[in-house]
């Protein structure tokens, strides 16, 4: 079947299932961006999956996050009216506005994605804005290489993807008008708030086991909450999704499952000193 038809069906299905409406620009962008370069198996199925230690978000989750990001593709009339041309020649500015021309668009402001994943979200953002204004980071170097490759195949090689600790952001390219975090945190990372413009917005799933998609301003105030979601936690420096868990109970339970109940050394005898064993 024609991939364009499959994209239409995917977005139609997402819009039908969600309680919140998908923003029109987001809907259009998701109908435009091919998913085959990013998702090998069942690319248009509305479900999440795992790949090289990262979670590929379901299209419905991507739609909700990007709608919460509230990127406008409409001309910024206030900037137009204050431009040198409009000051010197008001009639010319009025004609430009009437034609839909603009010296600036709110959609051209820089966007940062924390959690590059396979690159699909960054590609949709490139359609919403411009690929030169989209930046993505991930703590997993293999994920970064995969995202770069996928974006190039899909035709969005202008998106910058780098290996970074997501909680630290990308200060070299700050400030950002929008920051999207595709991982959960108990509270918005201060470094990310500091990298927002004065009127910027951060969208992040807040909470532990129970999370909600929150839109936060540069001062850390929650502006809106848009429903429950379940994403992996934001990883910290030195940790990757395919590495050992930092939580001792999780680590030891996993090792216990691998060793079996009747293992020579197990939890029926004593706790394992994990740090000592690592050395």
C-alpha positions as semicolon CSV with decimal commas, in nm:
position;residue;x (nm);y (nm);z (nm)
1;X;0,000;0,000;0,000
2;X;0,107;0,358;-0,067
3;X;0,300;0,490;0,239
4;X;0,116;0,823;0,208
5;X;-0,214;0,639;0,252
6;X;-0,074;0,452;0,550
7;X;0,031;0,781;0,710
8;X;-0,316;0,920;0,658
9;X;-0,470;0,614;0,819
10;X;-0,226;0,632;1,110
11;X;-0,299;0,995;1,191
12;X;-0,673;0,949;1,144
13;X;-0,660;0,660;1,388
14;X;-0,460;0,863;1,640
15;X;-0,699;1,156;1,622
16;X;-0,995;0,926;1,672
17;X;-0,845;0,754;1,977
18;X;-0,720;1,060;2,168
19;X;-0,937;1,256;2,410
20;X;-0,748;1,576;2,323
21;X;-0,746;1,716;1,971
22;X;-0,421;1,705;1,777
23;X;-0,303;2,048;1,668
24;X;-0,359;2,100;1,295
25;X;0,012;2,171;1,218
26;X;0,114;1,855;1,407
27;X;-0,144;1,650;1,219
28;X;-0,020;1,783;0,885
29;X;0,346;1,722;0,973
30;X;0,282;1,363;1,083
31;X;0,097;1,300;0,758
32;X;0,406;1,426;0,573
33;X;0,701;1,261;0,752
34;X;0,767;0,897;0,648
35;X;0,810;0,657;0,940
36;X;0,977;0,375;0,747
37;X;1,330;0,519;0,789
38;X;1,277;0,536;1,166
39;X;1,073;0,225;1,247
40;X;1,156;-0,101;1,071
41;X;0,871;-0,322;1,189
42;X;0,510;-0,206;1,151
43;X;0,603;0,164;1,120
44;X;0,242;0,283;1,107
45;X;0,111;0,082;1,398
46;X;0,008;0,296;1,694
47;X;0,223;0,122;1,953
48;X;0,558;0,171;2,122
49;X;0,859;-0,058;2,080
50;X;1,219;-0,097;2,191
51;X;1,531;-0,047;1,980
52;X;1,900;-0,038;2,085
53;X;1,816;0,059;2,441
54;X;1,566;0,331;2,359
55;X;1,186;0,337;2,342
56;X;1,023;0,424;2,011
57;X;0,720;0,627;2,115
58;X;0,379;0,539;1,976
59;X;0,251;0,794;1,721
60;X;-0,029;0,891;1,960
61;X;0,225;0,986;2,229
62;X;0,428;1,188;1,978
63;X;0,111;1,370;1,871
64;X;0,022;1,456;2,233
65;X;0,372;1,580;2,318
66;X;0,401;1,796;2,007
67;X;0,052;1,937;2,053
68;X;0,145;2,034;2,409
69;X;0,459;2,202;2,270
70;X;0,228;2,445;2,088
71;X;0,447;2,548;1,799
72;X;0,271;2,806;1,587
73;X;0,323;2,817;1,213
74;X;0,129;3,142;1,178
75;X;0,317;3,465;1,094
76;X;0,414;3,674;1,396
77;X;0,228;3,995;1,309
78;X;0,372;4,185;1,607
79;X;0,723;4,131;1,473
80;X;0,610;4,234;1,127
81;X;0,466;4,561;1,250
82;X;0,788;4,646;1,435
83;X;1,018;4,562;1,144
84;X;1,221;4,844;0,979
85;X;1,020;4,808;0,659
86;X;0,687;4,854;0,839
87;X;0,820;5,160;1,024
88;X;0,942;5,328;0,707
89;X;0,655;5,219;0,484
90;X;0,337;5,115;0,672
91;X;0,146;5,059;0,346
92;X;0,408;4,808;0,228
93;X;0,385;4,621;0,559
94;X;0,006;4,602;0,532
95;X;0,036;4,456;0,181
96;X;0,288;4,195;0,301
97;X;0,059;4,087;0,582
98;X;-0,234;4,065;0,342
99;X;-0,029;3,836;0,117
100;X;0,074;3,621;0,412
101;X;0,440;3,723;0,382
102;X;0,648;3,758;0,696
103;X;0,992;3,871;0,804
104;X;0,968;3,627;1,095
105;X;0,766;3,325;1,190
106;X;0,720;3,194;1,541
107;X;0,787;2,850;1,393
108;X;1,147;2,946;1,312
109;X;1,255;2,961;1,678
110;X;1,499;2,696;1,796
111;X;1,368;2,372;1,945
112;X;1,554;2,116;2,156
113;X;1,450;1,752;2,187
114;X;1,590;1,575;2,494
115;X;1,590;1,206;2,407
116;X;1,669;1,178;2,036
117;X;1,536;0,823;2,014
118;X;1,526;0,702;1,655
119;X;1,486;1,060;1,528
120;X;1,119;1,054;1,430
121;X;1,004;1,332;1,665
122;X;1,288;1,555;1,545
123;X;1,181;1,494;1,185
124;X;0,822;1,597;1,260
125;X;0,955;1,909;1,433
126;X;1,163;1,982;1,123
127;X;0,837;1,988;0,926
128;X;0,678;2,216;1,187
129;X;0,971;2,457;1,185
130;X;1,288;2,413;0,983
131;X;1,549;2,142;1,021
132;X;1,821;2,402;1,089
133;X;1,632;2,508;1,402
134;X;1,586;2,157;1,543
135;X;1,839;2,012;1,787
136;X;1,824;1,671;1,951
137;X;2,041;1,512;2,220
138;X;2,065;1,169;2,379
139;X;2,284;1,016;2,647
140;X;2,329;0,695;2,444
141;X;2,592;0,735;2,172
142;X;2,458;0,445;1,966
143;X;2,112;0,603;1,972
144;X;2,261;0,931;1,847
145;X;2,434;0,760;1,553
146;X;2,111;0,578;1,465
147;X;1,903;0,897;1,482
148;X;2,151;1,081;1,258
149;X;2,143;0,801;1,002
150;X;1,763;0,778;1,005
151;X;1,720;1,155;0,968
152;X;1,960;1,159;0,673
153;X;1,773;0,878;0,498
154;X;1,442;1,058;0,558
155;X;1,579;1,384;0,417
156;X;1,627;1,580;0,740
157;X;2,006;1,571;0,764
158;X;2,009;1,937;0,874
159;X;1,885;1,841;1,222
160;X;2,168;1,856;1,475
161;X;2,193;1,541;1,691
162;X;2,457;1,516;1,963
163;X;2,551;1,295;2,257
164;X;2,474;1,478;2,581
165;X;2,335;1,429;2,928
166;X;1,976;1,533;2,869
167;X;1,936;1,700;3,209
168;X;2,217;1,941;3,113
169;X;2,061;2,036;2,780
170;X;2,261;2,196;2,499
171;X;2,384;2,532;2,635
172;X;2,600;2,609;2,329
173;X;2,286;2,653;2,118
174;X;2,061;2,808;2,383
175;X;1,827;2,980;2,428
176;X;1,545;2,766;2,292
177;X;1,191;2,876;2,239
178;X;1,068;2,520;2,297
179;X;1,222;2,220;2,474
180;X;1,064;1,877;2,458
181;X;1,176;1,605;2,700
182;X;1,083;1,253;2,589
183;X;1,154;1,106;2,934
184;X;0,999;1,147;3,276
185;X;1,132;1,349;3,567
186;X;1,002;1,432;3,914
187;X;1,062;1,799;3,845
188;X;1,181;2,008;3,549
189;X;1,565;2,008;3,529
190;X;1,691;2,355;3,620
191;X;1,949;2,355;3,341
192;X;1,671;2,313;3,083
193;X;1,464;2,594;3,234
194;X;1,769;2,820;3,218
195;X;1,804;2,746;2,846
196;X;1,454;2,868;2,762
197;X;1,381;3,210;2,618
198;X;1,183;3,445;2,844
199;X;0,857;3,331;2,684
200;X;0,975;2,978;2,610
201;X;0,799;2,656;2,703
202;X;0,922;2,320;2,829
203;X;0,707;2,009;2,776
204;X;0,797;1,716;3,000
205;X;0,625;1,414;3,159
206;X;0,634;1,490;3,532
207;X;0,608;1,222;3,800
208;X;0,738;0,878;3,891
209;X;0,522;0,573;3,820
210;X;0,230;0,811;3,765
211;X;0,314;1,079;3,509
212;X;0,136;1,363;3,335
213;X;0,242;1,568;3,033
214;X;0,315;1,915;3,171
215;X;0,386;2,244;2,996
216;X;0,621;2,456;3,206
217;X;0,736;2,817;3,166
218;X;1,091;2,946;3,208
219;X;1,030;3,009;3,580
220;X;0,931;2,646;3,638
221;X;0,559;2,715;3,675
222;X;0,327;2,445;3,541
223;X;0,096;2,612;3,289
224;X;-0,106;2,312;3,171
225;X;-0,131;1,938;3,225
226;X;-0,250;1,722;2,938
227;X;-0,321;1,376;3,064
228;X;-0,141;1,068;3,184
229;X;0,154;0,907;3,008
230;X;0,412;0,641;3,091
231;X;0,765;0,714;2,969
232;X;1,106;0,591;3,080
233;X;1,286;0,807;3,338
234;X;1,535;1,071;3,231
235;X;1,877;0,905;3,250
236;X;2,173;1,069;3,420
237;X;2,538;1,092;3,320
238;X;2,709;0,754;3,314
239;X;2,385;0,563;3,266
240;X;2,229;0,429;2,949
241;X;1,908;0,246;2,878
242;X;2,086;-0,080;2,796
243;X;2,323;-0,065;3,097
244;X;2,275;-0,197;3,452
245;X;1,993;-0,041;3,651
246;X;2,097;0,205;3,920
247;X;1,833;0,080;4,160
248;X;1,984;-0,199;4,373
249;X;1,662;-0,394;4,414
250;X;1,600;-0,394;4,038
251;X;1,956;-0,508;3,967
252;X;1,950;-0,787;4,223
253;X;1,606;-0,911;4,124
254;X;1,724;-0,937;3,764
255;X;2,037;-1,125;3,864
256;X;1,833;-1,355;4,088
257;X;1,605;-1,440;3,795
258;X;1,909;-1,526;3,584
259;X;2,075;-1,740;3,852
260;X;1,769;-1,937;3,960
261;X;1,638;-2,015;4,305
262;X;1,887;-2,296;4,370
263;X;2,196;-2,104;4,264
264;X;2,507;-2,163;4,484
265;X;2,500;-1,799;4,594
266;X;2,165;-1,631;4,603
267;X;1,934;-1,411;4,799
268;X;1,835;-1,699;5,024
269;X;2,185;-1,672;5,177
270;X;2,279;-1,303;5,170
271;X;2,259;-0,976;4,980
272;X;2,511;-0,933;4,703
273;X;2,751;-0,643;4,737
274;X;2,697;-0,514;4,384
275;X;2,963;-0,243;4,389
276;X;3,226;-0,484;4,525
277;X;3,143;-0,741;4,256
278;X;3,181;-0,481;3,984
279;X;3,541;-0,426;4,088
